[in-house]
Amino acid sequence: MLPASGCDCPHLDCVGEITKEELIQKSHGQCQDCKVGGPNLWACLENGCAYVGCGESHTDHSTVHSQETRHNLTVNLTTLRVWCYACGKEVFLERKLGPHSPPGTSQPLPSPQNAGQDNSKAPGSPTSLRVPPNGGCEDLEEEEDELRARGLTGLKNIGNTCYMNAALQALSNCPPLTQFFLECGGMVRTDKKPALCRSYQKLVSDLWHKNRPSYVVPTNLFQGIKAINPMFRGYSQQDSQEFLRCLMDQLHEELKEAQPEPYDQSNGITVDDGPEEDNHSQSDNDFQSCESCGSSERADNESNREWQKEKNLINDRYRSGVNGVMGESTGVDMDKDVDTTTETTPIISSQGAIKVQGRTSDSFPDIQISNSTRPQSPVPAEGHKMSSSPPKAAPGWSSLIPSHKKAVTTFSPPKSKRQRKYRSVISDVFDGTIVSSVQCLTCDRVSVTLENFQDISLPIPGKEDLAKLHSSTHQTSLVKAGSCGEAYAPQGWISFVMEYIKSWFWGPVVTLQDCLAAFFARDELKGDNMYSCEKCKKLRNGVKFCKMQSLPEILCVHLKRFRHELMFSTKICTHVSFPLEGLDLQPFLAKDSSAQTTNYDLLSVICHHGTASSGHYIAYCRNDLNNLWYEFDDQSVTEVSESCVQNAEAYVLFYKKSNEDALKERRRVSGLFNMMEPSLMQFYISRQWLNKFKTFAEPGPISNDDFLCLHGGVPPNKATFIDDLVVMLPQNVWDHLYSRYGGGPAVNHLYVCHTCQIEMEKLEKRRKSELDMFVRLNKAFQEEESPVVIYCISMQWFREWEGFVKGKDNDPPGPIDNSKITVNKNGHLTLKQGADSGQISEETWNFLHSIYGGGPLVTVRPNISHQEAESSQSEEKIEMETRSV
């Protein structure tokens, strides 16, 4: 979003004459495309356009209309708020009415960029990019009186939604996340439904707007959450922490970007333009020749002969590749690029739970690292469009899943897409790492597992647990074992006795430090919970330890207050005291951790009042602009004292890293901006990293990779909104930041990457050729009256391939994996009954298999009288998947 000093939306001049009464009349109408009624219809404000469409809660035809017609301004007919698609922000029509209207949309912490920045491109060259230089650098901090009233907007309860309102207010008062949505709005782009990130961005903009209303109705975001998780449908009370997890997971999924990898020339996405080997590849001209069809009978016959030739060519090429050119295969070696470190084997303390990203297992390998990745396929090299043989079977499959080797001796399941690491603002802000160690007490073997977490669920210890945690003998044993006894090292036995006596009268005195110590305490694995040692190959007694390896910028702590039994649920109402400042996690840090800042200050706390079956959620949040505490109770926002917050019955707490050096560094950079020193060069820096610098205690190295490709240029798909991704800095500021934080790379010239442009064009060419060939082969297959043999293919793999060729997924699918649709009967693979499979022709199978490899091969020989109905249904299934083409 633009700073406060920026001009009004430049697209307001396109607004036609319309009155409030006309808008109200339109609100009673319907979407002109899907005929759905209100509320939350959107009307186009373009002069002469009377379009009315639905919003994100339905099919979002209003956005489709804007994209197709380039009409930028639209108004919500329920709230009468105006949104500009081009600017990506809310605008106000009354600002155009007179010279004394309030200024443009302001933001709490404006970035040091020119307020009058425009979106123009440099003339002359379509591949050159230019961001206007800074006209005047602003301070990183605005005047306090200008910001005092922001962020104090309530949320309307729309039917037992206090759990959602409390969670949203707590998140809204986390500056790193909120400032990202306010200042880096250009990065909030997704084509994934229900586009929850855009709804959340709109909500945050409303909550922190200077001209805020008394409350906001979060209808769009609530509709999106209900579309994702059916649990939140209806009007029953839900759990606030479950809502937080669902919301943050979806935001991460929609905003995640692949982390850059070292560029390998051999892995460029390319498609061959002609035959490289006489009989082992097809040129693009072959695909194009199938598109011509004459009107005369002679032309039809020639076309049929050419088509038959092409099908024979596919089959001949495929058979020759399988039988004779295994050594000359141009297929991708699946063993090379598969990241095998992405399986996680979490070791969860029996006293608590961690939210882990990744799959879990019950075994304990020596070292495994979990991360929030999804599998991706290796990228084929130049000339590798048509593989003449399936890729090699992965040797690791026999050790990972030995049951496959026993069940299907003739086929090893292919490895799926290459594992790629992803990051988003959610992972940047909330992700931490826990290292779990399990030691066998017989052979002393230690298994180590790394786990990513976004929140920690802590137990609330009872009297016996507290006595054990505080006892001197337990402290000694824990300190010797390298566990969390350091948390109680400063506490003497006298203070412990006093607290124990108090507990008899007022109940146990439990602190957040106690809950953390209980979670990270040594856990003995014995009895029914013995450890399966891989070295001993037996169940053994063991000891488990957990430590924090890396600390998140914001620590989300969930106290396990609810116990859900088979027939009933109960709530633990024990008061847990927590510090407002200075929560020290040093005692729970691993010895080899590189974390430097271990102190945390409280940002917000979600409280639950009532019982396990019914109750009410509120949130206490510290406003980052005036450092005062406020109670957010749905629509009501009230200032409260610190003692009121400390006496609250905490359920979820948000703590932020505290670092005085970061504050000093921001003031130092602000002073460099104010010097207005003339510089010969201007440097571009990531707007997202600059937001980290202004809100993170440890922003880390400068990362300009979010607007650069592997070749150092701007990716073509980001060129149109590059000014939303970068900020221009004077040389003295860049030099200081670079010397202080490192990273980079240094950028003082922006240009569209020609290499990426070529790769994108070749990728589109490949998609079109594969899609066109499949449609033609499948059409011919459906016209066959009695096929001799029918090939089966997994619909799960087919949908991945379909997403790739239709442009919904940037990465091609992995090898064909039919292992889930097959069953071994007497040593032969047959189609599993009721399997999610489709039926294709031999030519179609050969075509797809020659490109992607995989298997196993599954065929059925149709019996006309018995299997005709089943065949037609599977053909319809394939046809339904491609009908929109």
ZAMARGU-4260 file (C-alpha; in steps of 0.2 Angstrom, whole numbers, plus 5000, padded with zeros to 4 digits):
<rodrens>
0) 5000/5000/5000 | 5006/5018/4997 | 5011/5029/5011 | 5000/5042/5018 | 5007/5056/5008
5) 5002/5047/4992 | 4989/5054/4980 | 4971/5048/4979 | 4967/5033/4968 | 4971/5038/4950
10) 4956/5028/4944 | 4943/5038/4953 | 4941/5049/4937 | 4933/5034/4928 | 4918/5034/4941
15) 4902/5038/4933 | 4887/5047/4941 | 4878/5037/4953 | 4868/5040/4969 | 4867/5031/4985
20) 4848/5027/4982 | 4853/5018/4965 | 4866/5008/4974 | 4853/5002/4987 | 4841/4998/4973
25) 4855/4987/4965 | 4858/4978/4982 | 4841/4970/4980 | 4846/4962/4963 | 4856/4947/4958
30) 4873/4943/4951 | 4871/4945/4932 | 4881/4929/4929 | 4876/4916/4942 | 4860/4924/4947
35) 4864/4923/4966 | 4857/4936/4977 | 4864/4947/4991 | 4871/4951/5003 | 4889/4957/4998
40) 4885/4959/4979 | 4897/4971/4970 | 4893/4984/4958 | 4905/4991/4945 | 4908/5010/4946
45) 4915/5012/4928 | 4906/5026/4919 | 4892/5018/4908 | 4894/5001/4916 | 4879/4994/4926
50) 4887/4977/4930 | 4882/4968/4947 | 4892/4953/4952 | 4894/4941/4967 | 4909/4942/4978
55) 4922/4930/4986 | 4909/4921/4996 | 4901/4914/4980 | 4910/4913/4963 | 4918/4930/4963
60) 4911/4936/4946 | 4915/4954/4951 | 4933/4950/4950 | 4931/4941/4934 | 4922/4956/4927
65) 4936/4968/4932 | 4949/4957/4924 | 4940/4955/4908 | 4935/4973/4906 | 4949/4982/4915
70) 4936/4991/4926 | 4945/4994/4942 | 4933/5001/4954 | 4919/4992/4962 | 4908/4995/4977
75) 4901/4983/4990 | 4882/4985/4989 | 4880/4980/5007 | 4893/4990/5016 | 4895/5003/5002
80) 4914/5002/5003 | 4924/5005/4987 | 4938/4994/4981 | 4951/4997/4967 | 4958/4981/4959
85) 4972/4990/4951 | 4978/4999/4967 | 4974/4984/4978 | 4966/4994/4992 | 4951/5003/4998
90) 4947/5020/4991 | 4935/5034/4996 | 4924/5043/4984 | 4921/5058/4995 | 4939/5062/4994
95) 4936/5068/4976 | 4922/5080/4981 | 4932/5095/4988 | 4950/5101/4992 | 4947/5099/5011
100) 4944/5081/5011 | 4955/5069/5021 | 4971/5063/5014 | 4974/5046/5005 | 4975/5029/5013
105) 4988/5029/5026 | 4998/5015/5034 | 5004/5013/5052 | 5023/5011/5047 | 5026/5018/5030
110) 5041/5012/5020 | 5054/5024/5015 | 5049/5025/4997 | 5042/5039/4987 | 5024/5043/4991
115) 5020/5048/4973 | 5026/5032/4965 | 5018/5027/4949 | 5017/5011/4940 | 5024/5017/4923
120) 5037/5007/4914 | 5052/5014/4905 | 5048/5018/4887 | 5056/5010/4872 | 5061/4993/4878
125) 5047/4981/4884 | 5060/4971/4895 | 5066/4986/4905 | 5059/4990/4921 | 5060/5006/4931
130) 5054/5011/4948 | 5053/5030/4951 | 5066/5037/4962 | 5063/5043/4980 | 5056/5061/4979
135) 5058/5062/4998 | 5062/5049/5011 | 5050/5047/5026 | 5054/5043/5043 | 5052/5024/5048
140) 5040/5030/5062 | 5025/5042/5060 | 5019/5054/5073 | 5011/5046/5088 | 4996/5057/5088
145) 4992/5052/5070 | 4993/5033/5074 | 4985/5033/5091 | 4967/5028/5087 | 4971/5014/5075
150) 4969/4996/5077 | 4955/4998/5090 | 4940/4992/5079 | 4928/4979/5085 | 4922/4964/5076
155) 4903/4960/5075 | 4897/4943/5082 | 4888/4935/5067 | 4882/4920/5077 | 4893/4912/5090
160) 4908/4918/5082 | 4917/4925/5097 | 4930/4912/5095 | 4934/4919/5078 | 4934/4937/5083
165) 4946/4934/5098 | 4958/4925/5087 | 4957/4938/5073 | 4960/4952/5085 | 4975/4943/5093
170) 4983/4940/5076 | 4979/4958/5071 | 4990/4964/5085 | 5005/4954/5079 | 5015/4968/5070
175) 5025/4957/5058 | 5010/4949/5051 | 4999/4964/5051 | 5012/4976/5043 | 5015/4963/5029
180) 4996/4964/5024 | 4996/4983/5025 | 5013/4987/5017 | 5016/4972/5006 | 4999/4971/4998
185) 5006/4968/4981 | 5012/4951/4987 | 4995/4945/4992 | 4991/4936/4976 | 4984/4919/4974
190) 4973/4909/4962 | 4968/4897/4975 | 4951/4897/4981 | 4943/4903/4992 | 4957/4917/4992
195) 4957/4919/5011 | 4973/4929/5010 | 4963/4943/5001 | 4949/4942/5013 | 4961/4943/5028
200) 4970/4958/5020 | 4954/4967/5017 | 4949/4964/5035 | 4966/4970/5042 | 4965/4986/5031
205) 4948/4989/5039 | 4954/4986/5057 | 4969/4997/5055 | 4961/5011/5044 | 4963/5029/5051
210) 4944/5032/5047 | 4939/5016/5056 | 4921/5012/5060 | 4916/5006/5077 | 4916/4988/5071
215) 4919/4978/5056 | 4908/4963/5050 | 4920/4949/5045 | 4908/4940/5033 | 4919/4936/5019
220) 4933/4929/5029 | 4920/4918/5039 | 4913/4912/5023 | 4930/4907/5017 | 4934/4897/5033
225) 4918/4888/5031 | 4922/4883/5014 | 4939/4876/5019 | 4933/4867/5035 | 4915/4861/5037
230) 4918/4860/5056 | 4915/4879/5056 | 4899/4879/5047 | 4883/4882/5057 | 4881/4892/5072
235) 4888/4881/5086 | 4903/4887/5097 | 4920/4881/5091 | 4938/4881/5098 | 4948/4897/5095
240) 4964/4888/5094 | 4958/4876/5080 | 4952/4891/5071 | 4969/4899/5072 | 4977/4883/5065
245) 4965/4882/5051 | 4967/4900/5046 | 4986/4901/5047 | 4987/4884/5037 | 4977/4891/5023
250) 4986/4908/5023 | 5002/4898/5021 | 4995/4888/5008 | 4989/4902/4997 | 5005/4914/5000
255) 5019/4901/5000 | 5033/4903/4987 | 5046/4890/4983 | 5063/4894/4990 | 5076/4898/4977
260) 5088/4884/4973 | 5105/4885/4964 | 5102/4886/4946 | 5107/4871/4936 | 5108/4873/4917
265) 5104/4855/4914 | 5088/4857/4923 | 5080/4871/4913 | 5062/4869/4908 | 5064/4866/4889
270) 5055/4857/4875 | 5064/4851/4859 | 5059/4860/4843 | 5063/4845/4832 | 5068/4827/4831
275) 5084/4824/4840 | 5085/4805/4835 | 5078/4798/4820 | 5065/4787/4827 | 5065/4792/4846
280) 5056/4809/4847 | 5042/4818/4839 | 5043/4836/4833 | 5031/4850/4836 | 5026/4849/4818
285) 5020/4832/4820 | 5008/4838/4833 | 5003/4853/4822 | 4999/4842/4807 | 4985/4833/4816
290) 4976/4849/4818 | 4972/4851/4799 | 4957/4843/4792 | 4951/4845/4774 | 4933/4846/4768
295) 4934/4833/4754 | 4934/4814/4756 | 4952/4814/4749 | 4957/4826/4762 | 4948/4815/4776
300) 4957/4800/4770 | 4974/4808/4770 | 4971/4815/4787 | 4966/4798/4793 | 4981/4790/4786
305) 4992/4803/4794 | 4983/4801/4810 | 4986/4782/4809 | 5004/4785/4805 | 5006/4796/4820
310) 4998/4783/4832 | 5009/4770/4825 | 5024/4781/4827 | 5020/4783/4845 | 5018/4765/4848
315) 5034/4760/4838 | 5044/4773/4846 | 5038/4768/4863 | 5041/4749/4860 | 5058/4753/4853
320) 5062/4763/4868 | 5057/4750/4880 | 5065/4735/4871 | 5081/4742/4865 | 5087/4759/4871
325) 5087/4758/4889 | 5105/4764/4890 | 5101/4779/4878 | 5086/4785/4888 | 5083/4803/4888
330) 5072/4802/4903 | 5074/4811/4919 | 5084/4801/4932 | 5072/4801/4947 | 5086/4797/4959
335) 5095/4813/4957 | 5084/4827/4963 | 5073/4819/4976 | 5075/4827/4993 | 5074/4813/5005
340) 5076/4824/5020 | 5058/4830/5020 | 5051/4815/5030 | 5047/4819/5048 | 5047/4807/5062
345) 5041/4818/5076 | 5044/4813/5094 | 5030/4821/5104 | 5031/4823/5123 | 5017/4813/5131
350) 5013/4828/5141 | 5011/4840/5127 | 5008/4841/5108 | 5017/4851/5094 | 5009/4856/5078
355) 5021/4849/5066 | 5022/4852/5047 | 5025/4836/5037 | 5021/4818/5039 | 5023/4808/5054
360) 5030/4791/5058 | 5032/4780/5073 | 5050/4775/5069 | 5065/4785/5075 | 5078/4787/5062
365) 5095/4795/5066 | 5092/4812/5059 | 5076/4818/5050 | 5071/4835/5045 | 5053/4840/5043
370) 5048/4855/5033 | 5032/4862/5025 | 5035/4856/5008 | 5025/4847/4995 | 5033/4835/4982
375) 5038/4842/4966 | 5045/4833/4950 | 5062/4835/4943 | 5062/4847/4928 | 5067/4839/4911
380) 5082/4845/4902 | 5084/4851/4885 | 5078/4838/4872 | 5070/4827/4886 | 5052/4830/4881
385) 5049/4813/4875 | 5057/4799/4886 | 5061/4783/4877 | 5061/4773/4893 | 5054/4774/4911
390) 5065/4781/4924 | 5076/4770/4934 | 5067/4762/4949 | 5073/4771/4965 | 5084/4760/4976
395) 5078/4768/4992 | 5060/4761/4990 | 5065/4744/4996 | 5072/4750/5012 | 5058/4763/5015
400) 5043/4752/5011 | 5048/4734/5011 | 5030/4728/5010 | 5030/4734/4991 | 5044/4723/4987
405) 5035/4708/4994 | 5018/4711/4987 | 5023/4717/4969 | 5040/4709/4964 | 5040/4715/4947
410) 5037/4734/4950 | 5044/4747/4962 | 5033/4762/4965 | 5041/4777/4956 | 5046/4792/4967
415) 5034/4807/4966 | 5038/4825/4963 | 5054/4832/4969 | 5053/4839/4986 | 5054/4858/4987
420) 5055/4869/5001 | 5042/4883/5003 | 5041/4899/5014 | 5027/4912/5017 | 5025/4926/5029
425) 5016/4914/5040 | 5032/4902/5041 | 5043/4918/5043 | 5034/4924/5058 | 5028/4909/5067
430) 5039/4894/5062 | 5052/4887/5075 | 5061/4871/5076 | 5062/4858/5090 | 5075/4845/5091
435) 5070/4829/5100 | 5082/4816/5106 | 5079/4798/5111 | 5092/4788/5120 | 5092/4769/5121
440) 5097/4765/5139 | 5104/4748/5133 | 5115/4753/5119 | 5116/4771/5122 | 5111/4775/5104
445) 5103/4792/5102 | 5090/4796/5088 | 5088/4814/5084 | 5073/4822/5075 | 5070/4840/5070
450) 5052/4846/5069 | 5045/4862/5063 | 5031/4870/5074 | 5019/4885/5072 | 5012/4884/5090
455) 5016/4874/5106 | 5002/4865/5116 | 5008/4865/5134 | 5001/4854/5148 | 4995/4863/5164
460) 5004/4853/5178 | 4995/4847/5194 | 5001/4847/5212 | 5011/4831/5210 | 5019/4837/5194
465) 5024/4854/5201 | 5032/4845/5216 | 5042/4834/5205 | 5047/4849/5194 | 5052/4860/5209
470) 5060/4846/5219 | 5079/4848/5221 | 5083/4830/5217 | 5073/4832/5200 | 5082/4848/5197
475) 5099/4840/5199 | 5095/4825/5188 | 5088/4837/5175 | 5103/4848/5175 | 5114/4833/5173
480) 5104/4826/5159 | 5104/4843/5150 | 5086/4845/5151 | 5076/4860/5157 | 5081/4861/5176
485) 5090/4877/5172 | 5073/4885/5173 | 5072/4882/5191 | 5090/4884/5196 | 5088/4902/5203
490) 5074/4896/5214 | 5078/4891/5232 | 5069/4878/5243 | 5062/4892/5255 | 5052/4900/5240
495) 5046/4883/5235 | 5040/4879/5252 | 5030/4895/5253 | 5022/4892/5236 | 5018/4875/5241
500) 5009/4881/5257 | 5000/4894/5247 | 4993/4880/5235 | 4984/4872/5250 | 4973/4888/5252
505) 4972/4895/5234 | 4976/4880/5224 | 4992/4877/5215 | 5002/4892/5209 | 5006/4887/5191
510) 5017/4899/5180 | 5020/4898/5161 | 5037/4893/5165 | 5031/4878/5174 | 5021/4873/5159
515) 5036/4875/5148 | 5046/4865/5160 | 5033/4851/5160 | 5033/4850/5141 | 5052/4850/5139
520) 5055/4838/5154 | 5064/4822/5152 | 5051/4808/5148 | 5056/4790/5152 | 5050/4777/5139
525) 5046/4761/5149 | 5033/4749/5152 | 5019/4750/5138 | 5028/4765/5131 | 5045/4757/5128
530) 5056/4763/5114 | 5059/4752/5098 | 5078/4754/5096 | 5084/4751/5078 | 5101/4746/5084
535) 5095/4733/5096 | 5080/4728/5085 | 5070/4726/5101 | 5059/4736/5113 | 5070/4745/5125
540) 5069/4757/5140 | 5073/4774/5134 | 5074/4793/5138 | 5067/4807/5128 | 5072/4825/5128
545) 5066/4840/5118 | 5074/4856/5116 | 5071/4872/5105 | 5084/4873/5090 | 5077/4889/5083
550) 5065/4902/5090 | 5051/4909/5080 | 5049/4928/5079 | 5032/4926/5087 | 5029/4912/5099
555) 5011/4905/5099 | 5008/4896/5116 | 4992/4885/5118 | 4987/4880/5136 | 4978/4863/5136
560) 4963/4868/5146 | 4951/4856/5139 | 4950/4837/5141 | 4939/4827/5129 | 4934/4810/5136
565) 4923/4797/5127 | 4907/4803/5135 | 4911/4820/5141 | 4923/4835/5141 | 4930/4845/5156
570) 4940/4861/5158 | 4955/4864/5168 | 4952/4881/5176 | 4968/4882/5185 | 4975/4900/5184
575) 4992/4901/5175 | 5002/4916/5178 | 5012/4923/5164 | 5024/4938/5162 | 5019/4953/5151
580) 5038/4956/5148 | 5054/4946/5149 | 5048/4928/5145 | 5066/4919/5144 | 5067/4904/5133
585) 5086/4901/5136 | 5083/4886/5148 | 5074/4877/5134 | 5087/4880/5121 | 5098/4867/5113
590) 5116/4869/5117 | 5121/4870/5098 | 5107/4883/5094 | 5112/4898/5085 | 5098/4909/5093
595) 5104/4925/5100 | 5087/4933/5106 | 5078/4923/5119 | 5068/4936/5128 | 5049/4938/5123
600) 5036/4951/5127 | 5017/4947/5127 | 5007/4954/5112 | 4990/4947/5115 | 4981/4933/5125
605) 4965/4924/5121 | 4954/4920/5136 | 4939/4908/5138 | 4926/4911/5151 | 4914/4897/5155
610) 4914/4878/5154 | 4919/4865/5142 | 4902/4864/5134 | 4898/4883/5133 | 4907/4899/5136
615) 4913/4915/5128 | 4930/4921/5121 | 4938/4938/5122 | 4956/4944/5118 | 4967/4956/5127
620) 4979/4965/5115 | 4993/4977/5117 | 4992/4991/5104 | 5009/4992/5096 | 5007/5011/5093
625) 5004/5017/5111 | 5009/5002/5121 | 4992/5002/5130 | 4981/4986/5134 | 4964/4984/5127
630) 4950/4971/5129 | 4942/4965/5113 | 4925/4958/5116 | 4917/4956/5099 | 4911/4974/5095
635) 4917/4982/5111 | 4935/4988/5113 | 4939/4995/5130 | 4956/5000/5138 | 4961/4990/5153
640) 4976/4989/5165 | 4990/4977/5165 | 4984/4969/5181 | 4968/4965/5173 | 4977/4956/5159
645) 4988/4947/5171 | 4973/4940/5181 | 4965/4933/5165 | 4962/4915/5162 | 4974/4913/5147
650) 4970/4900/5134 | 4982/4906/5119 | 4996/4918/5121 | 5006/4927/5108 | 5024/4932/5113
655) 5036/4942/5102 | 5055/4943/5102 | 5061/4958/5111 | 5078/4966/5106 | 5084/4983/5110
660) 5097/4982/5097 | 5084/4981/5083 | 5075/4997/5089 | 5092/5006/5089 | 5096/5000/5072
665) 5079/5007/5065 | 5083/5024/5073 | 5100/5024/5065 | 5093/5020/5048 | 5079/5033/5050
670) 5093/5045/5054 | 5102/5041/5037 | 5086/5044/5028 | 5084/5061/5036 | 5102/5066/5031
675) 5096/5067/5013 | 5113/5064/5007 | 5115/5065/4988 | 5120/5048/4981 | 5126/5043/4963
680) 5117/5026/4964 | 5100/5020/4970 | 5098/5002/4975 | 5082/4991/4975 | 5078/4981/4991
685) 5064/4969/4994 | 5049/4977/5002 | 5045/4961/5011 | 5062/4961/5019 | 5061/4980/5023
690) 5045/4975/5033 | 5055/4962/5042 | 5068/4976/5047 | 5054/4987/5054 | 5045/4973/5063
695) 5056/4958/5067 | 5069/4958/5081 | 5080/4947/5070 | 5076/4951/5052 | 5090/4940/5045
700) 5100/4943/5029 | 5093/4954/5015 | 5083/4943/5004 | 5080/4950/4987 | 5075/4933/4980
705) 5057/4937/4981 | 5058/4948/4966 | 5072/4941/4957 | 5074/4924/4947 | 5089/4912/4948
710) 5097/4922/4934 | 5097/4939/4943 | 5083/4947/4933 | 5064/4950/4936 | 5053/4935/4932
715) 5041/4939/4918 | 5026/4935/4929 | 5031/4948/4942 | 5036/4961/4930 | 5019/4969/4929
720) 5019/4973/4948 | 5037/4975/4952 | 5034/4992/4960 | 5024/4983/4973 | 5038/4971/4977
725) 5053/4983/4979 | 5058/4999/4987 | 5072/5011/4981 | 5085/5016/4994 | 5099/5029/4993
730) 5117/5022/4992 | 5121/5027/5010 | 5106/5017/5017 | 5109/5002/5007 | 5128/5002/5012
735) 5123/5002/5030 | 5110/4989/5029 | 5121/4978/5018 | 5136/4979/5030 | 5125/4976/5045
740) 5114/4961/5038 | 5123/4955/5023 | 5113/4945/5010 | 5108/4953/4994 | 5111/4952/4980
745) 5113/4971/4976 | 5102/4977/4963 | 5102/4994/4955 | 5094/4990/4938 | 5078/4980/4935
750) 5075/4970/4919 | 5064/4956/4913 | 5074/4940/4913 | 5075/4934/4895 | 5080/4916/4900
755) 5065/4914/4911 | 5054/4921/4897 | 5061/4908/4885 | 5058/4894/4898 | 5040/4900/4900
760) 5037/4900/4882 | 5044/4883/4880 | 5034/4877/4895 | 5018/4883/4887 | 5023/4875/4871
765) 5025/4858/4880 | 5008/4860/4889 | 4999/4864/4873 | 5007/4849/4864 | 5004/4837/4877
770) 4986/4843/4880 | 4982/4843/4861 | 4989/4826/4858 | 4979/4818/4873 | 4963/4826/4867
775) 4965/4819/4850 | 4970/4802/4856 | 4956/4801/4869 | 4943/4806/4856 | 4949/4792/4844
780) 4948/4780/4859 | 4930/4785/4862 | 4926/4782/4844 | 4932/4764/4844 | 4918/4752/4845
785) 4927/4737/4852 | 4945/4740/4858 | 4955/4724/4860 | 4964/4730/4876 | 4961/4745/4887
790) 4974/4753/4898 | 4970/4759/4916 | 4978/4775/4924 | 4977/4782/4941 | 4965/4796/4941
795) 4975/4804/4956 | 4990/4805/4944 | 4979/4811/4929 | 4972/4825/4939 | 4990/4831/4943
800) 4995/4830/4925 | 4979/4839/4920 | 4983/4853/4932 | 5000/4855/4924 | 4994/4855/4906
805) 4980/4868/4910 | 4992/4879/4919 | 4985/4877/4937 | 5002/4869/4943 | 5019/4876/4937
810) 5028/4859/4940 | 5025/4844/4929 | 5019/4828/4938 | 5030/4814/4944 | 5030/4797/4936
815) 5014/4788/4933 | 5009/4779/4949 | 4997/4765/4947 | 5002/4756/4963 | 4986/4762/4972
820) 4974/4755/4959 | 4982/4738/4957 | 4981/4722/4967 | 4993/4707/4966 | 4983/4690/4962
825) 4994/4675/4960 | 5009/4685/4955 | 4999/4695/4942 | 4994/4713/4944 | 4976/4717/4941
830) 4965/4732/4943 | 4958/4734/4961 | 4939/4733/4963 | 4932/4751/4965 | 4949/4759/4962
835) 4950/4777/4957 | 4955/4774/4939 | 4952/4779/4921 | 4953/4770/4905 | 4963/4775/4890
840) 4969/4768/4874 | 4986/4759/4871 | 4992/4775/4861 | 4987/4786/4875 | 4997/4776/4888
845) 5012/4775/4877 | 5012/4793/4874 | 5010/4798/4893 | 5022/4784/4898 | 5036/4789/4886
850) 5036/4806/4894 | 5034/4803/4912 | 5038/4784/4914 | 5032/4775/4930 | 5019/4761/4931
855) 5015/4747/4933 | 5006/4743/4918 | 4987/4738/4921 | 4976/4732/4907 | 4959/4725/4905
860) 4952/4715/4890 | 4934/4720/4889 | 4920/4708/4888 | 4907/4717/4877 | 4892/4709/4886
865) 4899/4711/4904 | 4911/4726/4905 | 4903/4738/4892 | 4894/4748/4905 | 4910/4750/4916
870) 4921/4755/4902 | 4909/4768/4896 | 4908/4775/4914 | 4927/4776/4915 | 4928/4784/4898
875) 4915/4797/4904 | 4926/4800/4920 | 4941/4805/4909 | 4930/4815/4897 | 4923/4825/4912
880) 4941/4829/4918 | 4945/4836/4900 | 4928/4843/4895 | 4933/4861/4899 | 4947/4861/4887
</rodrens>
